[in-house]
Amino acid sequence: MLYAILCYHDEDFVGSWSKDQDETVMKKLAVVQEGLAKQGRLGPVARLLPTTAAATLRKEDPPLVLDGPYAETKEQLLGFYIVDCKNLDDALDVARDLGAANPGGAYEVRPVGVFSPGGNLK
């Protein structure tokens, strides 16, 4: 079954990392990703840009576009992984491995109901 691992963290804290600190975390995460890829279990991975680059579409009549994220939270969605796992416990183990590589924040683990790999992005 596919699981989404949604990565939440304080984007101001993450944004304050030096280039070296960021590269160190990304290298540690790459080790986990490479292991999952070798097992054929790693799907799309995305690191999102800051919420200051976001827009929110409110599904009203007429639709309303707002600058930035809609929710005021202490932690923001900074990225996600799609992984193939046997069950929730297996997905939580992957989240623990990711957490060991990137401490702080939280990982929300949720089963994926529908997945379409989409077309060829360029």
C-alpha positions as CSV (number, residue, x, y, z in Angstrom):
1,M,0.0,0.0,0.0
2,L,1.2,3.5,-0.7
3,Y,1.6,5.9,2.2
4,A,2.2,9.7,2.1
5,I,4.7,10.9,4.7
6,L,4.0,14.6,5.1
7,C,6.9,16.6,6.5
8,Y,6.1,19.4,8.9
9,H,8.6,21.7,10.5
10,D,9.0,25.4,11.5
11,E,10.0,26.8,8.2
12,D,11.7,29.8,9.8
13,F,13.9,27.4,11.8
14,V,14.7,25.3,8.7
15,G,15.3,28.5,6.7
16,S,17.8,29.7,9.3
17,W,20.1,26.7,8.6
18,S,23.4,27.5,7.0
19,K,24.1,26.0,3.6
20,D,26.4,23.4,5.3
21,Q,23.7,22.5,7.9
22,D,21.1,22.1,5.1
23,E,23.4,20.0,3.0
24,T,24.2,17.8,6.0
25,V,20.5,17.1,6.6
26,M,19.9,16.5,2.9
27,K,22.8,14.0,2.7
28,K,21.4,12.1,5.7
29,L,17.9,12.0,4.1
30,A,19.5,10.8,0.8
31,V,20.8,7.7,2.6
32,V,17.3,6.8,3.7
33,Q,15.9,7.6,0.2
34,E,18.5,5.5,-1.5
35,G,17.7,2.5,0.7
36,L,14.0,2.8,-0.2
37,A,14.8,3.3,-3.9
38,K,17.0,0.1,-3.9
39,Q,14.0,-1.8,-2.4
40,G,11.7,-0.3,-5.1
41,R,9.6,1.4,-2.4
42,L,10.3,5.1,-3.0
43,G,7.8,7.1,-5.1
44,P,7.8,10.9,-5.6
45,V,9.6,13.1,-3.1
46,A,9.2,16.9,-3.0
47,R,10.7,19.7,-1.0
48,L,8.4,22.6,-1.1
49,L,9.4,26.2,-1.3
50,P,8.5,28.5,1.6
51,T,4.9,29.4,2.3
52,T,5.6,33.0,1.3
53,A,5.6,31.6,-2.3
54,A,2.3,29.9,-1.8
55,A,-1.2,30.8,-2.8
56,T,-4.5,29.4,-1.5
57,L,-7.6,28.9,-3.6
58,R,-10.8,29.1,-1.5
59,K,-13.5,27.1,-3.2
60,E,-16.2,29.7,-2.8
61,D,-18.5,31.2,-5.4
62,P,-16.7,32.9,-7.0
63,P,-13.4,31.2,-6.1
64,L,-11.1,33.4,-4.0
65,V,-7.3,33.4,-4.3
66,L,-5.3,34.3,-1.1
67,D,-1.6,34.9,-0.8
68,G,0.2,32.4,1.3
69,P,-1.1,29.3,3.2
70,Y,-4.6,29.3,4.6
71,A,-3.8,27.8,8.0
72,E,-1.9,29.7,10.7
73,T,0.3,27.0,12.3
74,K,3.6,26.7,14.1
75,E,4.8,24.1,11.7
76,Q,4.3,24.2,8.0
77,L,4.2,21.5,5.3
78,L,7.7,21.5,3.9
79,G,7.6,18.4,1.7
80,F,6.4,14.9,1.3
81,Y,7.4,11.3,0.4
82,I,5.3,8.6,-1.2
83,V,6.4,5.2,-0.1
84,D,5.2,1.6,-0.7
85,C,4.8,-0.1,2.7
86,K,3.2,-3.3,3.9
87,N,1.2,-1.5,6.6
88,L,1.1,1.5,8.8
89,D,3.7,0.1,11.2
90,D,6.1,-0.3,8.2
91,A,5.3,3.3,7.1
92,L,6.0,4.6,10.6
93,D,9.3,2.8,10.6
94,V,10.2,4.8,7.4
95,A,9.1,8.0,9.1
96,R,11.3,7.1,12.1
97,D,14.3,6.7,9.8
98,L,13.6,10.0,8.1
99,G,13.2,11.6,11.5
100,A,16.6,10.3,12.7
101,A,18.1,12.0,9.6
102,N,16.2,15.3,10.1
103,P,15.3,15.9,13.8
104,G,12.6,18.2,14.9
105,G,9.1,18.8,13.4
106,A,6.7,16.1,12.7
107,Y,5.8,13.5,10.1
108,E,2.2,12.8,9.4
109,V,1.7,9.3,7.9
110,R,-1.4,8.7,5.9
111,P,-2.5,6.0,3.5
112,V,-2.9,7.1,-0.1
113,G,-6.4,6.5,-1.5
114,V,-5.8,7.3,-5.2
115,F,-2.4,7.7,-6.9
116,S,-1.8,8.8,-10.4
117,P,1.8,9.2,-11.5
118,G,0.8,11.9,-14.0
119,G,2.4,12.7,-17.2
120,N,6.0,13.5,-18.1
121,L,7.0,16.7,-16.3
122,K,9.9,18.6,-17.7
